[in-house]
Structures are given as C-alpha cells and as structure tokens.
Amino acid sequence: MQIQASIDSAVAEVGRVLLGKEPQIRLALCCLFARGHLLIEDLPGMGKTTLSHALAEVLGLSWKRVQFTSDLLPADILGVSVYNRNDASFSFHPGPIFTQLLLADEINRTTPRTQSALLEAMAESQVTVEGETRPLPQPFFVIATQNPINQSGTYPLPESQLDRFLMRLHLGYPHPRAEREMFQRRQAAGERVALQQRISAAQLAQIQAAVGAVHASDNLLDYLQRLVAYTRTAAEFAVGLSPRGALALLECARTWAVMQNRGHVVPEDLQMVLPAVAAHRLVPSGDYAGDGMALVELMRRNVDVIRS
C-alpha cells in the first residue's frame, strides 16, 4: 500500500501542471519504473516539455535539459576533452548526458548523426568518447520530446533509435473542463509551478525491485505469445514485434501490475500498456493505410481471437 500511495501522490503532483492527463502520467511513470526511456510525441505547445520537467521533479533525480537544434553536435551532449597548457595534458569535460535524467527536447530537430550519440547511452548506460568508456549515473533515464515528422525542420528518428524507447506517448488536446481550468488560473505565460518530490530514491528502488517479483502465469505468457505472433503474421503488418519488443511489453505489464497493487499480471495489464509500447515498433504493410496506432486498435478489436 505504501508503494501505491507514493505513486498516487506523484501522479497528483504532476497533475497540478498537466491537467486532465492522468492516464498519460501513469504510463510515463510506468515507463520509468520499468527502467525504460520515454518518447513524448505531439504538436508544439501540448505540454510535452512540461510533463518531462514534472517527472524529473517528482522523482527527485538530478536532471539536465538539452535543446536539440540542427547545428547540435555529438560532443555537445557527450562531452569533450580539452587541452590543458599547464601540464600539457587533456582533461575530459563531461556533457549534459552525465545526469540521472536527461531531457532531450525536440530530439528530431537535430541531425541523425547527433541523434545516434544517444544510442549507446540508452542501451548500456555508458558512453564512449575518444576511445574511453565512461559509466553514466544510476538510475539513468532519457525523456525525449519530438514534433510530428511532417512538420518542417524535423529529421525522422531511425527505427533502431525508436526501438530504444520503451514507450512512446501522445498527449493530445486537453479535455474542455481541463482547458477551462487552465484558462481560469491566474498564471503568467511561461511561469512554472514548483513541484515537490514525491518518490525518493529508496522508494524508486523499492518499486523497481517489486516489478521483478511480479508473477506471470503460463496462460498469461501464452496470451502474450499469441499477441506477438499476430503482429508477425497478420497481413496488415510489414514488421511485427521483435523479441526485444515482446520483452518490453511483458516488463511494462509487470510494472503496471505493481502500480495497481497486484503481484501478478492479468491480460488487462498487457492491453493497457500495449499502445505505448508497441505502436512505434510496428510497421504497416504497403496495402494498409493506417499507422502504428491504427494497428494497435486492430489488435484490440481482435483481442478475443488472439486470446483463444
């Protein structure tokens, strides 16, 4: 119960600045509890950066923000060695990636070369600069925001980097009631609300340890395998879920079960995290007009067939 109370408190705290988006807040926390990296995609001005800042504050992690632009270089993220004249040696100056939580703002506004600088860090929690490998602080999370790829000045993330993100979320327009409350607040544009830390480092470790103890029955794993097999065989899919994607789905389902104060996974846990985990990993076939989210909805409509 203590874990659930801490999570509910964190959700409520983030909800002070991101009104009417509790499902997205819970999914974002689920991603971080599962030791994953989070991609938030939406139109400008929808609250992507606000959510990222809020998550960093309620988790009480050291964090830095990098504004990605077209002229950003890998060294601006990773760091660089600088020559010291006094002792005729080079000293390494770490970049902003040496933090517990990195906010990569508008990640798809920079070039693929700079985007790829994050791959090793996201996969292995380390960076290699000038032949030397340096570990990153633990825990290490990347929360990236991106604008829709059809907007000018964006570079699509390659599939290899998309797959490094455990979840991708869309915020969408606010509910009219939430938008009205936002209008009624006497808050100047750009003014930030100070949020309180609600989950300590010890509590975060406790939640992550609890995820590892969650039981997944044989029947649940059978259902997961049928779900994954459906993405690999149905005509609408050109590329289905990889083994890494399937493991990501199971890990997020286990984490969601912990957030619901359960010690075992049920099919509804898989269904809850499915869109955020699978949509950016699925590729529609050439004969199918929909995108990844439409494919997930197709899977949901066939859920009874997949379960049987």
N, C-alpha and C positions, 0 to 999 in steps of 0.2 A: 504493500500500500504506500510505503514511503516513496518508492520509485514513481508510482502513478501520480502522487501529489506533486512531486518535483516537476514532472513533465507537464501536468495541467497548469502549474504556476508559470512555467516557461512559455507555454502556448498563450496564456492570458497576457503575459508581459509583452510578447511580440505583437499580440493583437491590439495593443494600445496604439501602435503606429501603422499597422497594416489591417485596416478594418474589414471585417466580413470575409476573411480568408483563412478560417481555422483549418479546413482540410489541407490546404497547401502548406500551412505552417507545420502541421503534424507530419506531413510527408517529408518536408525538409528536415525536420528533426530526426525522423526515421532514417533518412539517408546518412546523417552524420553519426547517429548512434551505431549504424552498421559499418562504420569506418570507411564510408564512401565519399566521393566527390560529387558536388551538386552543380548542375547547369540550369539556369533560370532563363527561359527564352520568352520574350514578349515585345510588344511595341514600346517605344520610348515613353517614359512617364507613367508606367503602370505599377511601379513600386518594386522593381527588381533589386535595385541597389539598397532601398530601404529595408527590404527583407534580409539582405545579406548583412548589413550593418547590425540589424537587430539580433540575428542569430549569433553573431560574434559576441555581442554584449551579454546576452542572457547565458551563454555558455562560459563566460569569463575567461576566454582564451586570448593570448596575445595575437594581434592581427595587424595586417598591413593591406593597403589598397594600392593596386596598380591600375591606372587608366590606360587601356590599350589603345594605341593610335597607329596610323600607318607607318610612322617612322620609328616605332619602338624596336629595339634590338634585343637579342637574347641576353646580352651582358647587362642590360638594364633590369632584368629580372633575376638572373642568377648571381651576378656579381662579377668583379674583375680584379686582376692582380695589378697593383700599382708599384712602379719602381721607386725605391727609397734611395736617394742620393747619399744620405749619411752613412749607411752601411752597405751600399751597393748590392741591395737585395730587393726581391719582390715581396710585397705583402698583399694578402688577399682581402679585399673589401667585399663582404657578403652583400648580396642584393636583397630585395624585399621578400624573396621566396623563403628566407630563413626566418620563419614565423610559424605559429601553430595554425593560423587560419589566414589564407591568402584570398583577398577579394580581387578577382580578375574581372574588372569592369569592362563590358563591351569587348569581350575577347575576340570576337570575329571582325573587329575593325583593324586588326593588325595582320601582317603577312603570315603565310603558312610557316615560314622559317622561324618566326618568333613564337607562333603557336606551339610548334614542336618542342620548344625549350621546356615546356611543362611536362612532356611525356614521361621522362624518367622519374621526375619528382612525384607524379601522380601514381605511377605504377610501383615504385620501390622506395618512396620516402627518402630519396637521396638525389644529389646532383653531382655530375662530373664536370669539372671546369679545369681546362688546361691539363688534363690527364690525371687529376686528383679527385677522388670521390669523397664527398662530404655528406654526412647524415643530416637530415632535417630534424627540427624539434618534434617531439611527440606529445600529444597526437598531432597529426598534420592533415589538414583539410584544404581543399580548393573549392571555393564557391565562385562560379563564373556566371556572368550575365552576358547575354547576346541579343542583338536585334534580329528580327526576321531576315533571312538571307536574300529576300527580294528587295531589300532596301539598298540604296546607293551607299557605296563606301564600305561594303562588307565582303569578307572572304569566308566562304563556307568552311566549317571545320571538317577535316578528313575523317573518314569512318573510324580509323584507328584511334583518333583522339576522342571522338564521340563515345566510343566504347569504354574509354577510361572513366567516364562519368557514370556513376552508379544510377543516378536518376536525372531526368530532365522534367522540369515543371513549367507550366504555363499559368500565369496569374489571371489574365482576363480582366474585363471591365468590372468595377465594383458593383455590388448589388445596390439598387436605388436607395434603400434605407441607410446602408453604409456610406454611400456617396453624400446623402443629405447630412449625416452626422459630420462628415468631413467638411462640408460647407459651413456648418454651424460653429465649428471650432474657431476660436479667435487666435489663430496661429499664423504668423507671417510666413510667406513663401520661403522655403529653404531652411526654416527654423527646425532644429532637431529636438526631439523629446529624449531626455536622459532615461535610459532603461537600467534596471537593476539586474545583477547577476542572480539567476535562479537555480542554476545547476553548477555545482562545484566540480573541480577536477576529480575528487574522490567519487562523487555521485556519477559522473560520466563513466569512470572506470567500472563502477558497480553495474550500471546499465549494460555496458558492453559485455561484461562477464556474464550477466544474466542471459544475454542473447545466445551465448554458446551452450547454455544448459537447456534451451528450448527443444522439446521433442517433436520430431516429425515422423508420423506413423508410416508404415508401409503403404497403406491406402492413400495417404496424402502424397507420398513420393510417386505412386502410380499415376495419380491425377496430374502431378507436375510433369511427368514424362509424356503423358498424352498431350498435355498443353504444348510442350515444346515440340513434340513430333508434328502436331498440327501446323505449326509455323513453318516447318520444313517440307511439308507435303502438299498443303493446300495450293490451288492454282493461283491464288491472289498474291502469293509471296514469291519474290525473286530470291531473297535471302532471309532465312529464318533465324531463330535464336541459336547462338553458339553455345558450347558448354560453359564458357565464362558467363554468358548472359543468363543461362539457366541457373547457375550457382548464385548469381546476383539476385535473381528472383526469389530463390529459396532463403537467402540471407535476409533480404528485406522483409519477407513474410515472417520469419522468426522474430525480427526486430519489432514488427507491427504487433505480433502476439504479446511480446513483453510490454509494449505500450498499452495494450488492452488488459494487462494484469493476468495473462494466461501463460502457462508453462508448456503449451503445446500449440501446434499450428493447425488451423482449420482452413478449408478451401476459400472461405471469405477473406482470409488474410492475403492469399495469393491474388485474388481478384482485386483487392483494394490497392495493392502496390503495382499491379500489372501495367497500367498505362504509363506510369512514371518510369518504370524500369525497362519496359520492352519497346515503347513506341519509337525511340530514337535508334534502336538497334535493328528494326525491321525495315526491309526494302520491298516496296510493292513491285509486282511484275509489270511488264510493259503493257499488258492488257487490262491492268487495273488502274482506275482513275484516282483512287484515294491515296492518302499519305499514311504515315505510321500510326497516327491516332485512329484513323478510319479502320485500319487493320485490327487494332485492338478492340474496337467496337464490334467488328465482325466476329472476333473470337468470343466476345461476351455473348453475342446472340446465339453462338453455337455451344455455349457452355454445357448444356445438358448432353449434347452429343459427345463432347470431349470427356465428360465425367463417366459416361457409361462404358 
